[in-house]
Amino acid sequence: MNSIEGEDIYSHLLNFFDVYDLQVTPQGYTFFFHNMYAPFEEIRESFEKKGYFIFLRKKEDKKMGLLLKTPPPTKEITHLPLILLALTFLTTTWAGWIRSQELVKLGYLSTPIVGALSFSLSLLFILGSHELGHKITSIKHKIRSSGPFFIPLPPFIFPLGTMGAVIKMKSPVPDRNASVRLGASGPITGFILSIPILIVGLKLSYVVEPLKIVKGKEVIVFGEPLLFIILKKLLLNISPDKALLLHPLAFSGWVGLFVTALNLIPLGQLDGGHILRAIVGPENFRRISGVIIGLLFLCGILLWEGWLIWAFLGLFFTLGGNPGALNELEGVGKREKWVAIFTCLIFILTFIPTPVKIIQIK
């Protein structure tokens, strides 16, 4: 940092803050202030034009600001999102084909292509809508973002044919309200659009005599989230001696609910992590994260081994940190608190304690 640049930054800070201390760091500048003279959005845009992100925090009850150099823009492959979408369509159709072959053998489907396309197209629609919710919110709040990038995986590696989709945030979230909106927008969108797909899929599913189909076999049983149980009861009201064989469209809706619950786990930079950190602040967020990781380990031991993987991922996410919003001096609004409560309700309706288990039918 040369002295001329430092003087320019200091004089620019005085246009917006009552600065009483300024320190130069290898990454930029740290300053302490009493008052702020303009709306944060105006300050944010002004400093980004000078090549800095401005973070506002509290340190020992003192108002502190950080000016960090904006990273240079990264070059992206223009057509990569479309290439990944096409590959994910192929792998999810492959996964749907494999799942549909059993239904064809049992006489419920005439051809596996019907089930394959029902599964792949509806699943891509749910996953894409989730990321579109994030994308629209990021545009609204002037947050630079990429994607979405779908993640294809062959079914012999992962039976769904995909690990979902992501978008990459290229600039920080402006404030805590925006953090709540950004974190909630994807799960809410995916949740709402999963419901009609699940309803139609359940209507198309097959009520069967379980022993006639699975006697003497090892059977994969998928757990049912609360919303799934409610819809199945309202739409089908199956007697206890019957079982439900899911149409691929219904299974896609199930996956949509499961993905929503996973994204709402309040850890790291998952959607739930963004929401919780904005609501409770960084210190409480770190404490709660430790409790959540412990619960995931416990669930992995008692309920489903897959939660052990998520516990380790949660530990990795937590160690990696969550940078939070640019301006964390202002609290969260009433509307955003209601949005956070709604996402908690969605998590309760979609969480599956034991998503998958294998049982032997004798």
Number of C-alpha atoms within 10 A of each C-alpha: 11 6 8 9 10 16 11 10 17 17 13 15 18 14 13 17 20 14 20 10 11 18 11 12 12 8 12 17 20 18 19 21 17 11 11 16 11 11 9 18 13 10 19 17 15 16 19 15 10 12 15 20 23 27 22 21 19 12 10 7 7 11 17 20 22 21 21 19 17 18 11 7 7 7 6 10 8 9 8 14 19 14 14 17 19 13 19 25 21 20 24 26 26 23 25 29 22 17 20 25 19 13 20 14 12 10 10 15 16 14 15 20 17 16 24 23 22 23 29 27 16 22 28 21 16 30 27 21 23 28 24 20 20 25 23 15 20 23 11 11 16 15 18 14 16 14 18 23 20 26 17 22 20 17 17 11 9 13 17 24 24 25 15 21 20 18 16 12 15 14 15 20 23 22 23 26 23 22 29 28 22 24 26 27 25 26 31 19 20 24 26 16 20 25 20 13 22 27 18 15 22 25 15 15 19 16 15 14 13 14 14 8 12 13 12 11 12 12 13 11 12 14 17 21 21 16 18 21 13 13 15 18 12 10 12 14 11 14 9 6 9 12 14 15 19 18 24 28 29 27 24 27 28 26 20 29 30 22 21 29 24 18 19 27 24 22 30 25 21 18 27 26 25 28 30 25 27 26 21 14 14 17 10 12 22 19 10 17 23 15 12 18 23 16 15 24 21 16 18 19 13 12 16 18 18 16 23 19 13 18 21 14 15 25 19 13 18 19 11 11 14 18 14 22 22 22 21 19 15 12 14 18 13 10 12 20 16 11 18 21 12 14 25 18 11 21 24 15 21 25 22 19 15 19 17 15 13 10 10 11 13 9
